[in-house]
Each structure stands twice: as structure tokens, then as C-alpha cells.
Amino acid sequence: MGITKVTPTREPYADEAATSELFEQELGLVPTGQWNGSVYIAHSDYRQQLTMLSLWKHGIPTFNENSQTASPVFYFMAAKIMKIVLPRNSPNGRDLRHYASVGIRYLMLPSERGDNAVLDSNPEIRDTASAHYLAAYGVDSNPRLRRVFFAPGLGYGDFAWLVYELPEPNLGQYSPTSVKIAADANEYRRLLTETDFDWRRHVILESDLGR
């Protein structure tokens, strides 16, 4: 029987050393360790998905799911109710309070191929480029741009990841005590989108449980 040697295929992974430097220290899962939040990756193609796989390999939690245990309820909540899982240029804006409420600490947005402005050392040029991507993804606020990671395309087109740090992610400290009642999904969605809804204080239930 002949044996064929398999030559590893080069894949367009982002710089793993750079991503692990930031995320492993702040988010990496270790036995008996404290939960420090997760990452949400707004990926839309294969080369961007590879970054998500890199994070998993280093024990870094993501809000993104890709397994047999992913449920329709999860995607309904993430896409239809909380509007976290949305494509670029979606008519629906992204409320980062929803992201923070489920423990997302970092948001990663991909740049366009060949856009070097996000890598510019001039902060004004970089900030202008950052504002362009926040608007393209419908982000309704101006989160802190924590880091920019270069991702060599290896034939697929170079790009970069813009990593934003969200304020006050839910790391277990949210303690809602004010109850709001929702009879169906539409009412649930309406309450969540109210400007005065505060995930730290409010909770939505189907019925009042009493005191």
C-alpha cells in the first residue's frame, strides 16, 4: 500500500501572535479562572472565519457559535431580537448595549481588502477609517478602538481587523431587579429597543413572578 505525503496548505490566518497577545491575557479560559468576557467576530467569508478558529485554538471564548449544539433559539435571539448577528450594511443598527449584556467585551470588524488607512500611524487617518467601518456596520456609538491586527491574505487579499473594546460588559455583575412584562416576541423586541432599557437593572419576563 502506498503512502501519500500531505503537504499543509497555507491558509490566510490573521497574525496569531498578535491576537493571542491581547486576548489570551485578558480573556483566555483557564481552570478555576474568572470569566472575563468574550469576543464577537463580524466575519462574512472563509478567510475571516479562520481568525475565529485561531481564537478557539488559544482557548479564547467567542460569542460566535459553530457547532452541532447551536440552537435555533440562540440565532433567533442573536439576530432577530438583540440584532447582534447582522450582515454589513444591514438596515438595522447595532446597539452595543445588547452586545455588552451577553458578556461581549471585544468587537472585531474586518476592513476592506487593501485598505491601508486603518494601519496608518497617523491617528487622524486611522480614526477616520475606523468611523467608516463603524458606520458601515451600523454601530450606534463610538467604542474605543483598542487594536488593529494585520491579516495577510496569502492570495485572498490582505485586510485588517479593527478591535473595539465595549464599555461595561456583563461579567456577572449585572443584577436586574426591575421587571418588565412581554407577552410575545414583538413586545420583547420593543422593550429591548427602548432607549431607557438598562440591562443592569431591567429584566423581561413572560409573567410577573411576584415577590
ChimeraX commands (.cxc) that place a marker at each C-alpha (Angstrom):
marker #1 position 0.00,0.00,0.00 radius 0.5
marker #1 position 1.41,3.37,-0.98 radius 0.5
marker #1 position 1.52,6.31,1.44 radius 0.5
marker #1 position 0.88,9.82,0.18 radius 0.5
marker #1 position 2.54,12.68,2.00 radius 0.5
marker #1 position 0.12,15.53,2.64 radius 0.5
marker #1 position 1.61,18.98,2.23 radius 0.5
marker #1 position 0.00,21.53,4.59 radius 0.5
marker #1 position -1.95,24.19,2.73 radius 0.5
marker #1 position -1.16,27.80,3.59 radius 0.5
marker #1 position -4.25,29.49,4.90 radius 0.5
marker #1 position -4.93,33.24,5.33 radius 0.5
marker #1 position -4.93,33.29,9.12 radius 0.5
marker #1 position -4.57,36.56,10.96 radius 0.5
marker #1 position -1.37,37.08,12.94 radius 0.5
marker #1 position -1.91,34.58,15.76 radius 0.5
marker #1 position 0.89,36.03,17.86 radius 0.5
marker #1 position -0.80,39.42,17.82 radius 0.5
marker #1 position -4.29,38.15,18.64 radius 0.5
marker #1 position -3.09,35.86,21.41 radius 0.5
marker #1 position -1.01,38.66,22.95 radius 0.5
marker #1 position -4.14,40.68,23.66 radius 0.5
marker #1 position -6.86,38.10,24.13 radius 0.5
marker #1 position -5.05,35.29,25.95 radius 0.5
marker #1 position -4.01,37.66,28.72 radius 0.5
marker #1 position -7.41,39.25,29.14 radius 0.5
marker #1 position -9.95,36.62,28.04 radius 0.5
marker #1 position -8.20,33.24,27.96 radius 0.5
marker #1 position -10.04,30.41,29.69 radius 0.5
marker #1 position -8.03,28.64,32.38 radius 0.5
marker #1 position -9.09,26.11,35.07 radius 0.5
marker #1 position -10.66,27.86,38.09 radius 0.5
marker #1 position -10.14,31.18,36.30 radius 0.5
marker #1 position -12.55,34.09,36.28 radius 0.5
marker #1 position -14.85,34.82,33.34 radius 0.5
marker #1 position -13.57,38.00,31.67 radius 0.5
marker #1 position -15.86,38.28,28.68 radius 0.5
marker #1 position -15.80,37.13,25.07 radius 0.5
marker #1 position -15.17,38.33,21.51 radius 0.5
marker #1 position -17.69,38.77,18.72 radius 0.5
marker #1 position -16.23,38.45,15.21 radius 0.5
marker #1 position -18.26,40.02,12.40 radius 0.5
marker #1 position -16.97,37.63,9.75 radius 0.5
marker #1 position -18.50,37.20,6.30 radius 0.5
marker #1 position -16.14,34.91,4.41 radius 0.5
marker #1 position -13.79,31.98,4.85 radius 0.5
marker #1 position -10.58,33.94,5.41 radius 0.5
marker #1 position -12.24,35.94,8.20 radius 0.5
marker #1 position -13.70,32.80,9.76 radius 0.5
marker #1 position -10.17,31.44,10.13 radius 0.5
marker #1 position -9.47,34.12,12.74 radius 0.5
marker #1 position -12.33,32.75,14.82 radius 0.5
marker #1 position -10.77,29.28,14.62 radius 0.5
marker #1 position -7.43,30.76,15.73 radius 0.5
marker #1 position -9.05,32.22,18.84 radius 0.5
marker #1 position -10.67,28.90,19.72 radius 0.5
marker #1 position -7.32,27.17,19.38 radius 0.5
marker #1 position -5.89,29.52,22.03 radius 0.5
marker #1 position -8.81,28.98,24.44 radius 0.5
marker #1 position -10.36,32.39,23.80 radius 0.5
marker #1 position -14.19,32.44,24.07 radius 0.5
marker #1 position -16.29,33.97,21.31 radius 0.5
marker #1 position -19.97,34.78,21.10 radius 0.5
marker #1 position -19.87,33.21,17.64 radius 0.5
marker #1 position -21.07,29.60,17.58 radius 0.5
marker #1 position -20.28,26.94,15.01 radius 0.5
marker #1 position -21.13,23.53,16.36 radius 0.5
marker #1 position -23.81,20.85,16.49 radius 0.5
marker #1 position -25.04,22.27,19.78 radius 0.5
marker #1 position -26.00,25.65,18.29 radius 0.5
marker #1 position -29.77,26.06,18.60 radius 0.5
marker #1 position -32.41,27.95,16.57 radius 0.5
marker #1 position -33.32,29.80,19.76 radius 0.5
marker #1 position -29.78,31.18,20.01 radius 0.5
marker #1 position -29.87,32.53,16.45 radius 0.5
marker #1 position -33.38,33.90,16.86 radius 0.5
marker #1 position -32.28,35.84,19.93 radius 0.5
marker #1 position -28.96,36.95,18.44 radius 0.5
marker #1 position -30.31,38.01,15.03 radius 0.5
marker #1 position -33.98,38.90,15.42 radius 0.5
marker #1 position -34.28,40.14,18.99 radius 0.5
marker #1 position -30.90,41.52,20.02 radius 0.5
marker #1 position -29.65,42.16,16.46 radius 0.5
marker #1 position -26.09,41.06,17.18 radius 0.5
marker #1 position -25.63,38.65,14.26 radius 0.5
marker #1 position -26.18,41.01,11.34 radius 0.5
marker #1 position -24.53,41.39,7.91 radius 0.5
marker #1 position -22.63,44.51,6.95 radius 0.5
marker #1 position -24.81,47.36,5.64 radius 0.5
marker #1 position -27.84,45.91,7.39 radius 0.5
marker #1 position -30.66,48.47,7.69 radius 0.5
marker #1 position -30.87,47.61,11.37 radius 0.5
marker #1 position -28.38,49.40,13.60 radius 0.5
marker #1 position -26.25,47.67,16.21 radius 0.5
marker #1 position -26.90,48.61,19.82 radius 0.5
marker #1 position -23.69,47.80,21.68 radius 0.5
marker #1 position -25.59,47.64,24.97 radius 0.5
marker #1 position -27.01,44.35,23.70 radius 0.5
marker #1 position -23.52,43.07,22.96 radius 0.5
marker #1 position -22.27,44.02,26.41 radius 0.5
marker #1 position -25.29,42.43,28.10 radius 0.5
marker #1 position -24.29,38.93,26.94 radius 0.5
marker #1 position -20.67,39.35,28.02 radius 0.5
marker #1 position -19.12,40.52,24.76 radius 0.5
marker #1 position -16.08,42.58,25.67 radius 0.5
marker #1 position -14.46,42.97,22.26 radius 0.5
marker #1 position -15.98,43.52,18.82 radius 0.5
marker #1 position -13.88,42.67,15.74 radius 0.5
marker #1 position -14.77,44.30,12.42 radius 0.5
marker #1 position -12.90,43.40,9.20 radius 0.5
marker #1 position -11.55,46.09,6.92 radius 0.5
marker #1 position -11.92,46.01,3.16 radius 0.5
marker #1 position -9.20,44.35,1.13 radius 0.5
marker #1 position -6.21,46.58,0.55 radius 0.5
marker #1 position -7.41,49.36,2.88 radius 0.5
marker #1 position -4.18,50.59,4.45 radius 0.5
marker #1 position -5.76,53.59,6.18 radius 0.5
marker #1 position -6.64,51.55,9.27 radius 0.5
marker #1 position -2.95,50.66,9.62 radius 0.5
marker #1 position -1.75,54.25,9.29 radius 0.5
marker #1 position 0.35,55.58,12.15 radius 0.5
marker #1 position -1.41,58.95,11.85 radius 0.5
marker #1 position -4.24,58.77,14.43 radius 0.5
marker #1 position -6.49,61.13,12.45 radius 0.5
marker #1 position -6.33,58.98,9.31 radius 0.5
marker #1 position -6.86,55.82,11.35 radius 0.5
marker #1 position -9.79,57.32,13.26 radius 0.5
marker #1 position -11.44,58.43,10.01 radius 0.5
marker #1 position -11.10,54.90,8.64 radius 0.5
marker #1 position -12.46,53.48,11.89 radius 0.5
marker #1 position -15.52,55.76,11.70 radius 0.5
marker #1 position -16.15,54.50,8.17 radius 0.5
marker #1 position -16.38,50.87,9.34 radius 0.5
marker #1 position -18.47,51.68,12.39 radius 0.5
marker #1 position -20.96,53.40,10.09 radius 0.5
marker #1 position -20.85,50.55,7.57 radius 0.5
marker #1 position -21.78,48.07,10.31 radius 0.5
marker #1 position -24.41,50.36,11.81 radius 0.5
marker #1 position -22.72,50.72,15.19 radius 0.5
marker #1 position -24.69,53.34,17.09 radius 0.5
marker #1 position -21.88,54.58,19.33 radius 0.5
marker #1 position -18.16,55.25,19.29 radius 0.5
marker #1 position -16.43,52.41,21.16 radius 0.5
marker #1 position -12.75,52.55,21.95 radius 0.5
marker #1 position -10.51,51.25,19.15 radius 0.5
marker #1 position -8.22,49.04,21.19 radius 0.5
marker #1 position -6.05,47.45,18.49 radius 0.5
marker #1 position -5.67,46.85,14.76 radius 0.5
marker #1 position -4.44,43.42,13.61 radius 0.5
marker #1 position -3.00,42.94,10.14 radius 0.5
marker #1 position -4.28,39.80,8.40 radius 0.5
marker #1 position -2.19,38.75,5.37 radius 0.5
marker #1 position -4.48,37.28,2.75 radius 0.5
marker #1 position -1.91,34.93,1.19 radius 0.5
marker #1 position -3.57,35.31,-2.19 radius 0.5
marker #1 position -7.04,36.09,-0.88 radius 0.5
marker #1 position -6.36,39.79,-0.34 radius 0.5
marker #1 position -4.79,41.44,2.70 radius 0.5
marker #1 position -7.09,43.02,5.25 radius 0.5
marker #1 position -7.07,44.06,8.90 radius 0.5
marker #1 position -9.16,43.51,11.99 radius 0.5
marker #1 position -10.35,46.54,13.94 radius 0.5
marker #1 position -10.77,45.50,17.57 radius 0.5
marker #1 position -13.10,47.63,19.69 radius 0.5
marker #1 position -13.44,47.37,23.46 radius 0.5
marker #1 position -17.01,47.73,24.73 radius 0.5
marker #1 position -17.81,49.58,27.95 radius 0.5
marker #1 position -19.21,47.69,30.94 radius 0.5
marker #1 position -19.63,44.15,29.54 radius 0.5
marker #1 position -21.66,41.76,31.68 radius 0.5
marker #1 position -19.10,39.68,33.56 radius 0.5
marker #1 position -21.61,38.57,36.15 radius 0.5
marker #1 position -22.10,41.89,37.88 radius 0.5
marker #1 position -25.47,42.78,36.29 radius 0.5
marker #1 position -28.24,42.48,38.86 radius 0.5
marker #1 position -31.63,43.39,37.32 radius 0.5
marker #1 position -34.49,43.94,39.75 radius 0.5
marker #1 position -36.98,45.99,37.72 radius 0.5
marker #1 position -39.38,43.63,35.88 radius 0.5
marker #1 position -40.97,44.35,32.51 radius 0.5
marker #1 position -43.62,42.01,31.05 radius 0.5
marker #1 position -43.65,40.83,27.42 radius 0.5
marker #1 position -46.42,38.59,26.08 radius 0.5
marker #1 position -44.71,37.76,22.76 radius 0.5
marker #1 position -41.52,38.23,20.74 radius 0.5
marker #1 position -42.64,41.53,19.23 radius 0.5
marker #1 position -43.26,43.02,22.66 radius 0.5
marker #1 position -39.96,41.61,23.89 radius 0.5
marker #1 position -38.15,43.27,20.98 radius 0.5
marker #1 position -39.95,46.57,21.53 radius 0.5
marker #1 position -38.96,46.70,25.20 radius 0.5
marker #1 position -35.33,45.84,24.41 radius 0.5
marker #1 position -35.04,48.72,21.95 radius 0.5
marker #1 position -36.40,51.37,24.31 radius 0.5
marker #1 position -33.75,54.00,24.96 radius 0.5
marker #1 position -34.22,53.78,28.73 radius 0.5
marker #1 position -33.87,49.98,28.89 radius 0.5
marker #1 position -30.91,49.23,31.14 radius 0.5
marker #1 position -29.64,45.66,31.15 radius 0.5
marker #1 position -28.01,46.26,34.52 radius 0.5
marker #1 position -31.36,47.00,36.18 radius 0.5
marker #1 position -34.19,45.68,33.95 radius 0.5
marker #1 position -35.33,42.14,33.17 radius 0.5
marker #1 position -38.09,41.00,30.78 radius 0.5
marker #1 position -40.35,38.08,31.75 radius 0.5
marker #1 position -43.46,36.45,30.27 radius 0.5
marker #1 position -45.36,36.96,33.51 radius 0.5
marker #1 position -44.85,38.58,36.89 radius 0.5
marker #1 position -43.38,36.03,39.29 radius 0.5
marker #1 position -44.47,38.04,42.30 radius 0.5
marker #1 position -42.31,38.86,45.28 radius 0.5
marker link #1:1,2 radius 0.2
marker link #1:2,3 radius 0.2
marker link #1:3,4 radius 0.2
marker link #1:4,5 radius 0.2
marker link #1:5,6 radius 0.2
marker link #1:6,7 radius 0.2
marker link #1:7,8 radius 0.2
marker link #1:8,9 radius 0.2
marker link #1:9,10 radius 0.2
marker link #1:10,11 radius 0.2
marker link #1:11,12 radius 0.2
marker link #1:12,13 radius 0.2
marker link #1:13,14 radius 0.2
marker link #1:14,15 radius 0.2
marker link #1:15,16 radius 0.2
marker link #1:16,17 radius 0.2
marker link #1:17,18 radius 0.2
marker link #1:18,19 radius 0.2
marker link #1:19,20 radius 0.2
marker link #1:20,21 radius 0.2
marker link #1:21,22 radius 0.2
marker link #1:22,23 radius 0.2
marker link #1:23,24 radius 0.2
marker link #1:24,25 radius 0.2
marker link #1:25,26 radius 0.2
marker link #1:26,27 radius 0.2
marker link #1:27,28 radius 0.2
marker link #1:28,29 radius 0.2
marker link #1:29,30 radius 0.2
marker link #1:30,31 radius 0.2
marker link #1:31,32 radius 0.2
marker link #1:32,33 radius 0.2
marker link #1:33,34 radius 0.2
marker link #1:34,35 radius 0.2
marker link #1:35,36 radius 0.2
marker link #1:36,37 radius 0.2
marker link #1:37,38 radius 0.2
marker link #1:38,39 radius 0.2
marker link #1:39,40 radius 0.2
marker link #1:40,41 radius 0.2
marker link #1:41,42 radius 0.2
marker link #1:42,43 radius 0.2
marker link #1:43,44 radius 0.2
marker link #1:44,45 radius 0.2
marker link #1:45,46 radius 0.2
marker link #1:46,47 radius 0.2
marker link #1:47,48 radius 0.2
marker link #1:48,49 radius 0.2
marker link #1:49,50 radius 0.2
marker link #1:50,51 radius 0.2
marker link #1:51,52 radius 0.2
marker link #1:52,53 radius 0.2
marker link #1:53,54 radius 0.2
marker link #1:54,55 radius 0.2
marker link #1:55,56 radius 0.2
marker link #1:56,57 radius 0.2
marker link #1:57,58 radius 0.2
marker link #1:58,59 radius 0.2
marker link #1:59,60 radius 0.2
marker link #1:60,61 radius 0.2
marker link #1:61,62 radius 0.2
marker link #1:62,63 radius 0.2
marker link #1:63,64 radius 0.2
marker link #1:64,65 radius 0.2
marker link #1:65,66 radius 0.2
marker link #1:66,67 radius 0.2
marker link #1:67,68 radius 0.2
marker link #1:68,69 radius 0.2
marker link #1:69,70 radius 0.2
marker link #1:70,71 radius 0.2
marker link #1:71,72 radius 0.2
marker link #1:72,73 radius 0.2
marker link #1:73,74 radius 0.2
marker link #1:74,75 radius 0.2
marker link #1:75,76 radius 0.2
marker link #1:76,77 radius 0.2
marker link #1:77,78 radius 0.2
marker link #1:78,79 radius 0.2
marker link #1:79,80 radius 0.2
marker link #1:80,81 radius 0.2
marker link #1:81,82 radius 0.2
marker link #1:82,83 radius 0.2
marker link #1:83,84 radius 0.2
marker link #1:84,85 radius 0.2
marker link #1:85,86 radius 0.2
marker link #1:86,87 radius 0.2
marker link #1:87,88 radius 0.2
marker link #1:88,89 radius 0.2
marker link #1:89,90 radius 0.2
marker link #1:90,91 radius 0.2
marker link #1:91,92 radius 0.2
marker link #1:92,93 radius 0.2
marker link #1:93,94 radius 0.2
marker link #1:94,95 radius 0.2
marker link #1:95,96 radius 0.2
marker link #1:96,97 radius 0.2
marker link #1:97,98 radius 0.2
marker link #1:98,99 radius 0.2
marker link #1:99,100 radius 0.2
marker link #1:100,101 radius 0.2
marker link #1:101,102 radius 0.2
marker link #1:102,103 radius 0.2
marker link #1:103,104 radius 0.2
marker link #1:104,105 radius 0.2
marker link #1:105,106 radius 0.2
marker link #1:106,107 radius 0.2
marker link #1:107,108 radius 0.2
marker link #1:108,109 radius 0.2
marker link #1:109,110 radius 0.2
marker link #1:110,111 radius 0.2
marker link #1:111,112 radius 0.2
marker link #1:112,113 radius 0.2
marker link #1:113,114 radius 0.2
marker link #1:114,115 radius 0.2
marker link #1:115,116 radius 0.2
marker link #1:116,117 radius 0.2
marker link #1:117,118 radius 0.2
marker link #1:118,119 radius 0.2
marker link #1:119,120 radius 0.2
marker link #1:120,121 radius 0.2
marker link #1:121,122 radius 0.2
marker link #1:122,123 radius 0.2
marker link #1:123,124 radius 0.2
marker link #1:124,125 radius 0.2
marker link #1:125,126 radius 0.2
marker link #1:126,127 radius 0.2
marker link #1:127,128 radius 0.2
marker link #1:128,129 radius 0.2
marker link #1:129,130 radius 0.2
marker link #1:130,131 radius 0.2
marker link #1:131,132 radius 0.2
marker link #1:132,133 radius 0.2
marker link #1:133,134 radius 0.2
marker link #1:134,135 radius 0.2
marker link #1:135,136 radius 0.2
marker link #1:136,137 radius 0.2
marker link #1:137,138 radius 0.2
marker link #1:138,139 radius 0.2
marker link #1:139,140 radius 0.2
marker link #1:140,141 radius 0.2
marker link #1:141,142 radius 0.2
marker link #1:142,143 radius 0.2
marker link #1:143,144 radius 0.2
marker link #1:144,145 radius 0.2
marker link #1:145,146 radius 0.2
marker link #1:146,147 radius 0.2
marker link #1:147,148 radius 0.2
marker link #1:148,149 radius 0.2
marker link #1:149,150 radius 0.2
marker link #1:150,151 radius 0.2
marker link #1:151,152 radius 0.2
marker link #1:152,153 radius 0.2
marker link #1:153,154 radius 0.2
marker link #1:154,155 radius 0.2
marker link #1:155,156 radius 0.2
marker link #1:156,157 radius 0.2
marker link #1:157,158 radius 0.2
marker link #1:158,159 radius 0.2
marker link #1:159,160 radius 0.2
marker link #1:160,161 radius 0.2
marker link #1:161,162 radius 0.2
marker link #1:162,163 radius 0.2
marker link #1:163,164 radius 0.2
marker link #1:164,165 radius 0.2
marker link #1:165,166 radius 0.2
marker link #1:166,167 radius 0.2
marker link #1:167,168 radius 0.2
marker link #1:168,169 radius 0.2
marker link #1:169,170 radius 0.2
marker link #1:170,171 radius 0.2
marker link #1:171,172 radius 0.2
marker link #1:172,173 radius 0.2
marker link #1:173,174 radius 0.2
marker link #1:174,175 radius 0.2
marker link #1:175,176 radius 0.2
marker link #1:176,177 radius 0.2
marker link #1:177,178 radius 0.2
marker link #1:178,179 radius 0.2
marker link #1:179,180 radius 0.2
marker link #1:180,181 radius 0.2
marker link #1:181,182 radius 0.2
marker link #1:182,183 radius 0.2
marker link #1:183,184 radius 0.2
marker link #1:184,185 radius 0.2
marker link #1:185,186 radius 0.2
marker link #1:186,187 radius 0.2
marker link #1:187,188 radius 0.2
marker link #1:188,189 radius 0.2
marker link #1:189,190 radius 0.2
marker link #1:190,191 radius 0.2
marker link #1:191,192 radius 0.2
marker link #1:192,193 radius 0.2
marker link #1:193,194 radius 0.2
marker link #1:194,195 radius 0.2
marker link #1:195,196 radius 0.2
marker link #1:196,197 radius 0.2
marker link #1:197,198 radius 0.2
marker link #1:198,199 radius 0.2
marker link #1:199,200 radius 0.2
marker link #1:200,201 radius 0.2
marker link #1:201,202 radius 0.2
marker link #1:202,203 radius 0.2
marker link #1:203,204 radius 0.2
marker link #1:204,205 radius 0.2
marker link #1:205,206 radius 0.2
marker link #1:206,207 radius 0.2
marker link #1:207,208 radius 0.2
marker link #1:208,209 radius 0.2
marker link #1:209,210 radius 0.2
marker link #1:210,211 radius 0.2
view
